[in-house]
Each structure stands twice: as C-alpha cells, then as structure tokens.
Amino acid sequence: MSSAAVVEQVVATATITTERGASSAVAYQQAATATVANEQGPAGPPGSGIGYDHQQPSPSMLWTVAHNLGARPGVQTFSVGGVEIVGAVQHLSNNVLSIAFVVPVAGYAHVI
C-alpha cells in the first residue's frame, strides 16, 4: 500500500460587531493532516462475457429481439451509421425484448 500525508493550513477570519458598533477581527488557524491511500482494490467478479448483437437491416418502428440470454439485459441501439439512438425498451420475457421508435429505423442493438 502506498500512501501520502497531506498537510494543509486552514485559516478562517471573522469580524465580530457588537450592538454598540464596536468590532473586532478574529483569525483562526489550524493545520489539518490526512493520509491518502493510493491503492487499487481487489478485482471484481468476472463478467459473463455473454451478449447479443441484433441486426435490423430494414427500417422499422418496432424491433423484436430474441436474445436468449435468460435475463433482462441492458440494451444500446445504434443507427446504420453507428450513431447511438434511443428507443423504448420493453422486456417481453427473459429471452425476448422489443424496442419501439417514433420513426422507422434500421441499425443494430447491442444487448448486454
């Protein structure tokens, strides 16, 4: 584990005024020390590495994607030119989902 001590001077100034109009300036100074750890934590569990890419070559307002992953995965959708597009995803089951668009779109969906 590597760490570094950080020392910082903290200075605060305040002016106090009484009801009679007399005022005084008060300064407060304190050193603060913190230890910062610069260490990477343990590796997380491996991902499944499983995903599915759905191709939609003809423009459609509704894509039906049979991914057969046995779960309700995340979905990213892209136009034919690779621009990310947004559609309304509905999971019909753990193996099938639909994506609705407001206009007919061709492209692909990356299901993970």
C-alpha positions as CSV (number, residue, x, y, z in Angstrom):
1,M,0.0,0.0,0.0
2,S,1.4,3.4,-0.9
3,S,0.1,6.4,0.9
4,A,0.9,10.1,1.1
5,A,0.4,12.5,4.1
6,V,-1.3,15.7,3.1
7,V,-0.9,18.7,5.4
8,E,-3.0,21.8,4.8
9,Q,-3.2,25.0,6.7
10,V,-6.8,26.2,7.3
11,V,-7.3,29.9,8.1
12,A,-10.6,31.4,8.9
13,T,-11.2,35.1,9.6
14,A,-14.3,36.6,11.1
15,T,-15.3,40.1,12.1
16,I,-17.5,40.4,15.2
17,T,-19.6,43.6,15.7
18,T,-21.3,44.4,18.9
19,E,-24.7,46.1,19.3
20,R,-22.8,49.3,20.1
21,G,-20.9,49.3,16.9
22,A,-17.5,48.1,18.2
23,S,-15.9,45.5,16.0
24,S,-13.0,43.0,16.3
25,A,-11.3,40.8,13.8
26,V,-10.7,37.2,14.8
27,A,-8.4,34.9,12.9
28,Y,-8.3,31.1,13.5
29,Q,-5.6,28.9,12.0
30,Q,-5.3,25.1,12.2
31,A,-3.2,22.5,10.5
32,A,-5.0,19.5,9.1
33,T,-3.3,16.3,8.2
34,A,-4.9,13.5,6.1
35,T,-3.5,10.3,4.8
36,V,-4.5,9.4,1.3
37,A,-4.2,5.8,0.2
38,N,-3.3,5.2,-3.4
39,E,-4.1,1.5,-3.8
40,Q,-6.2,-0.4,-6.2
41,G,-8.8,-2.7,-4.6
42,P,-9.3,-6.3,-5.4
43,A,-10.6,-7.3,-8.8
44,G,-14.4,-7.8,-9.0
45,P,-16.1,-10.9,-10.2
46,P,-15.7,-11.7,-13.9
47,G,-18.5,-10.7,-16.2
48,S,-20.4,-13.4,-18.1
49,G,-18.8,-12.2,-21.4
50,I,-22.2,-13.1,-23.0
51,G,-24.1,-10.6,-25.1
52,Y,-26.0,-10.5,-28.3
53,D,-26.0,-8.2,-31.3
54,H,-29.3,-7.8,-33.1
55,Q,-29.2,-6.6,-36.7
56,Q,-32.1,-4.7,-38.1
57,P,-31.4,-4.2,-41.8
58,S,-34.8,-2.9,-42.8
59,P,-36.3,0.3,-41.2
60,S,-39.0,-0.5,-38.6
61,M,-40.7,1.4,-35.8
62,L,-40.7,-1.8,-33.7
63,W,-37.8,-4.2,-33.4
64,T,-38.3,-7.6,-31.8
65,V,-35.1,-9.0,-30.3
66,A,-34.8,-12.7,-29.4
67,H,-31.5,-12.7,-27.4
68,N,-32.0,-15.9,-25.4
69,L,-29.8,-14.7,-22.6
70,G,-32.2,-15.9,-19.8
71,A,-32.3,-12.4,-18.2
72,R,-33.5,-8.8,-18.7
73,P,-30.3,-7.3,-20.1
74,G,-29.3,-3.7,-20.8
75,V,-29.7,-2.5,-24.4
76,Q,-27.9,0.0,-26.6
77,T,-29.3,0.9,-30.0
78,F,-27.4,2.3,-33.0
79,S,-28.3,3.5,-36.5
80,V,-26.8,2.0,-39.6
81,G,-24.1,4.8,-39.4
82,G,-23.2,3.8,-35.8
83,V,-24.9,6.8,-34.1
84,E,-26.5,5.8,-30.8
85,I,-30.3,6.2,-30.9
86,V,-32.9,6.0,-28.2
87,G,-35.9,3.7,-28.2
88,A,-38.4,2.5,-25.6
89,V,-37.3,-1.0,-24.5
90,Q,-39.8,-3.5,-23.2
91,H,-38.8,-6.9,-21.8
92,L,-41.4,-9.3,-23.1
93,S,-39.7,-12.2,-21.3
94,N,-36.2,-13.2,-20.0
95,N,-35.3,-14.1,-23.6
96,V,-37.2,-11.6,-25.8
97,L,-37.5,-7.8,-25.8
98,S,-38.9,-5.1,-28.1
99,I,-37.6,-1.7,-28.9
100,A,-40.1,1.0,-30.1
101,F,-39.0,4.1,-32.1
102,V,-41.1,7.1,-33.2
103,V,-39.9,6.7,-36.8
104,P,-38.8,3.7,-38.8
105,V,-35.1,3.0,-38.1
106,A,-32.6,0.5,-39.4
107,G,-29.5,-0.4,-37.4
108,Y,-28.4,-2.7,-34.6
109,A,-29.0,-3.4,-30.9
110,H,-26.2,-4.4,-28.5
111,V,-27.7,-6.5,-25.8
112,I,-25.6,-7.0,-22.6
